[in-house]
Structures are given as structure tokens and as C-alpha cells.
Amino acid sequence: MTTGGFIIDEKTMRKIYQKWYEVTQGKKPILLHAEEDVMDFVTKIVKETRQPTHIVHVSTKEELTKIINLKEQGLPITTGVTPHHLFLTKDDEQKLGSLGLMKPRLKTKSDQEFLWRHFEAIDIVESDHAPHTIREKQSTNPPFGVPVLETTLPLLLTAMHEGKITKEDIIKKCYTRPKAIFHLPDQPETSIDVDENEAWVIQNDTLHTKRKWSPFNGWKVTGRVKTVVLRGQKVFVDGKIVTEPGFGKIL
């Protein structure tokens, strides 16, 4: 369920699973928002079909506990968490107002702490980047979602400096596991260079997103991307994009 009210019942979900299996031959996971009671019938379907299923944006103790139990039963379940659910809580939503609206909604400090304590059970960190304009977010009917793509890694590196996670955790959850779960191809001559110790402040006006706002505006972080090489060509150097639009490639 996200902006637009896409609510799916069990009958519809079974049809989706059947069609997805036909298309992928059961080799690629289906991705789902599965909050609250949805998780219950998804669990039934996964037990019956053994179809790989990735639960996106886990945000509560209850959800992650269920996923951990399913993994322990040997079911093909993986899950991801967003930076906003790791670093923000419902208290921040009160401060941010509509700029803090997202799906799933921000949860309690207790939920957030549970996610950190069981970080090893989470397969990937998902930016869930949603580039809504500031005008849209401050409208009378604001959409859900926040732009988080370029702040994800600095936030994780800061958590590393604070001793919450390791560098190996970041590599695993931002590269190794996503590549394995979604069967992504190797990307030769592609790399990033990171200064793990550079301290800086996230500021709206220096972001590369055209939307120029972030729920983490004003946050002090440690760790910054310095260079990005894509297929043998430098595309980002010291805060500047140095390639022309259209260089991207669909994987």
C-alpha cells in the first residue's frame, strides 16, 4: 500500500503470485509492501508456493519478528529497511510535518531500536527514493515519500563511526545482497571512492536532487562519496557530475 491506495486482497495477491511465477519461473523475487494483516496471507502464499518474496521497507518490531521467524523456517523470504526508518521516528514526523510523511509511516523509538538490534536479519538497505517537489509535499494533499538516494551512504557511514554497524555490513546490505537477491549482473570497471572520515552537514541547497530538500537537512554526518566510476568512465568527482545526461544504462 502506497500513494494511490493500492490495497490488494488475498485473492488478487494469489493471481499476482501465479503470474509472476509464470514470467520468472520462480527465479526472481516478488517485492511487496506487507504491513499488518497483509503479512499474514502473504505468509500463507509463500508457504504454499515457495516463491522468493522480498518484503520492502520493514519498519516495526512486529513485522521484523515475523520475517525472522519465517527465515528460521527456511522460507525464501528477504527484507529491506529504509534510512528514514533507521534514523527517524514518529517524533521526527511531528517536527517535519508533511516532509516526514512516507509509507510505511515513521514508527516509535522502540521499533527503531529493534531494527538496529536485529540489523543482521535485514538483507538490504533501500533508499526508497521518492523525488516529490517541495510544493507537492507542502500541498493540502501531500504525497508520501522522501528523497533519500544521496544521503543513504553518508548516514550509514555515520552509523559505522558510531559503532552501530561495520563497513562489511554496509557493503553486504548495499551491494552484495541486493546483487544476489535480484540477480543483477556484474558491473565491470565500476566503483566508488569514499572518504570515510570527512565530516560535513547535509544541506538542502547542496543536494544533487532537483528537488533540493531532505528530511535530514542540517544533519552532521561523517563519510562522503568522492569519485564514482561507471563502466570505466568517471561520472562524479568531488561533488560534481562530470558526464552528460543519457550515460545511464538499464540493468
C-alpha positions in Angstrom: 0.0 0.0 0.0 1.5 3.4 -1.0 0.4 6.7 -2.5 -2.6 6.0 -4.7 -4.3 3.4 -2.4 -3.0 0.2 -3.9 -4.6 -2.2 -1.5 -4.5 -5.9 -2.5 -6.6 -8.7 -1.1 -5.6 -12.3 -0.8 -7.4 -13.4 -3.9 -5.7 -10.7 -6.0 -2.4 -11.5 -4.4 -2.6 -15.1 -5.4 -3.2 -14.2 -9.0 -0.2 -11.9 -8.9 2.0 -14.6 -7.5 0.8 -17.1 -10.2 1.5 -14.6 -13.0 4.9 -13.6 -11.5 5.9 -17.3 -11.3 4.9 -17.8 -14.9 7.0 -14.8 -16.0 10.1 -15.6 -13.9 9.9 -19.4 -13.5 10.2 -18.8 -9.7 13.7 -17.5 -10.1 13.2 -13.8 -9.2 11.5 -12.5 -6.0 8.3 -10.6 -5.9 8.5 -7.3 -4.0 5.8 -6.4 -1.6 4.7 -3.8 0.9 3.3 -6.2 3.5 2.2 -4.4 6.6 -0.2 -5.5 9.3 -2.7 -8.2 8.2 -1.3 -8.4 4.6 1.8 -10.1 6.0 -0.4 -13.0 7.3 -1.8 -14.0 3.9 1.5 -13.4 2.2 3.0 -15.9 4.6 0.3 -18.5 3.7 1.1 -18.0 0.0 4.9 -18.2 0.4 4.5 -21.4 2.4 2.4 -22.9 -0.4 4.3 -21.7 -3.4 7.9 -21.3 -2.1 8.1 -18.3 -4.3 11.0 -16.0 -3.4 9.5 -12.9 -1.8 11.1 -9.7 -0.7 9.3 -7.6 1.9 10.3 -4.0 1.3 10.6 -1.2 4.0 10.2 -3.2 7.2 9.6 -0.7 9.9 8.2 -2.3 13.1 9.3 -4.9 15.7 6.2 -7.0 14.9 7.0 -7.1 11.1 10.6 -7.9 11.5 9.9 -10.6 14.2 7.6 -12.3 11.7 10.2 -12.2 9.0 12.9 -13.6 11.3 10.6 -16.5 12.2 9.8 -17.2 8.5 13.5 -17.2 7.7 14.2 -19.6 10.5 11.6 -21.9 8.9 13.6 -21.9 5.8 11.2 -19.9 3.7 12.5 -17.9 0.8 11.9 -14.5 2.4 14.2 -11.5 2.3 13.6 -8.0 3.5 14.9 -4.4 3.4 14.9 -1.3 5.5 15.0 2.4 4.6 17.3 5.0 6.1 14.3 7.0 7.3 13.1 4.1 9.4 16.6 3.6 10.8 17.3 7.2 11.6 13.9 8.9 12.1 10.9 8.2 14.3 7.3 9.4 14.6 8.6 12.2 16.9 10.5 13.5 13.8 7.3 13.4 11.8 5.8 15.9 14.2 8.8 18.2 13.6 9.0 17.7 9.8 5.2 17.8 9.2 4.3 16.8 5.6 8.0 16.5 4.8 8.1 13.5 7.1 5.2 11.6 5.5 6.1 8.3 4.0 4.9 4.7 3.6 5.2 3.0 5.9 4.8 5.8 8.3 7.6 6.6 10.8 7.4 4.4 13.8 8.3 4.5 17.5 11.7 4.8 19.1 11.2 1.2 20.3 10.6 -0.1 16.8 13.6 1.8 15.5 15.9 0.3 18.2 14.6 -3.2 17.4 15.6 -2.7 13.8 19.1 -1.7 14.8 19.4 -4.6 17.3 18.4 -7.1 14.6 20.2 -5.4 11.7 21.9 -8.7 10.8 18.4 -10.1 9.9 17.8 -7.4 7.4 19.1 -8.2 3.9 19.4 -4.8 2.3 19.1 -1.1 2.9 16.7 0.5 0.4 16.8 4.2 -0.2 13.1 4.2 -1.3 13.9 7.5 -3.1 10.8 9.5 -3.9 11.6 12.8 -5.6 8.4 14.8 -4.8 8.7 18.5 -5.1 8.6 20.7 -2.0 5.4 22.3 -3.4 3.8 18.9 -3.6 4.8 18.0 -0.1 3.5 21.2 1.3 0.2 21.0 -0.5 -3.1 20.2 1.1 -2.9 16.6 -0.1 0.9 15.8 0.2 2.2 12.6 -1.4 4.0 10.0 0.6 7.8 9.6 0.2 11.1 11.4 0.6 14.3 11.9 -1.5 17.0 9.8 0.2 19.2 8.5 -2.5 22.3 10.6 -2.0 22.1 10.7 1.8 21.8 6.9 2.4 25.5 6.1 2.3 26.6 9.1 4.5 24.0 8.1 7.1 25.2 4.5 7.1 28.9 5.6 7.3 28.0 7.8 10.3 26.3 4.8 12.0 29.5 2.9 11.3 31.5 5.6 13.1 29.1 5.4 16.0 29.7 1.6 16.3 26.2 0.5 15.3 27.3 -1.3 12.1 30.5 -2.3 10.3 31.9 -1.4 6.9 31.2 -5.1 6.0 27.6 -4.6 6.9 27.3 -1.6 4.5 29.0 -3.5 1.6 26.8 -6.5 2.2 23.5 -4.7 2.5 24.1 -2.1 -0.2 25.9 -4.3 -2.8 26.4 -8.0 -2.2 22.9 -9.0 -1.0 21.0 -6.8 -3.5 23.1 -8.2 -6.3 22.3 -11.8 -5.2 18.6 -11.3 -4.4 17.8 -9.6 -7.6 20.2 -11.5 -9.9 22.0 -8.3 -11.0 24.8 -8.7 -13.5 28.4 -7.8 -12.7 29.3 -4.2 -13.5 33.0 -4.3 -14.7 35.1 -1.1 -14.3 32.5 0.3 -11.9 33.5 1.6 -8.4 33.1 4.4 -5.9 35.8 6.1 -3.8 34.7 7.2 -0.4 36.4 9.3 2.2 35.2 7.6 5.4 36.3 10.3 7.7 35.1 13.5 6.0 32.7 15.3 8.3 30.0 17.5 6.7 26.5 18.8 7.0 23.6 17.7 4.8 22.1 20.9 3.3 19.2 21.3 1.0 20.9 23.7 -1.3 23.9 21.5 -2.0 22.0 18.3 -2.8 22.1 17.0 -6.4 18.5 16.0 -6.5 16.5 18.6 -8.4 14.0 18.6 -5.5 16.6 20.3 -3.2 15.2 19.1 0.1 15.8 16.3 2.5 14.3 15.2 5.8 17.9 15.1 7.0 18.6 18.7 6.2 21.0 20.1 8.9 22.3 16.7 10.0 26.0 16.3 10.7 27.4 13.2 9.0 30.8 11.5 8.6 31.7 9.9 5.3 31.4 11.2 1.8 31.5 9.9 -1.8 34.4 11.4 -3.6 34.5 9.7 -7.0 32.2 7.4 -9.0 33.4 5.4 -11.9 30.8 3.8 -14.1 31.8 1.4 -16.8 35.3 2.8 -16.9 34.3 6.4 -17.0 34.4 8.9 -14.2 30.9 10.3 -13.8 31.2 12.1 -10.4 34.2 13.8 -8.9 34.4 15.9 -5.7 30.8 16.8 -5.6 30.3 17.4 -9.3 28.6 15.3 -12.0 31.2 15.1 -14.9 29.3 13.2 -17.6 26.5 14.1 -19.9 22.8 13.0 -19.4 22.0 9.7 -21.1 25.1 7.8 -19.9 23.0 5.6 -17.7 22.1 2.0 -18.6 19.1 -0.2 -17.7 20.3 -3.3 -15.9 
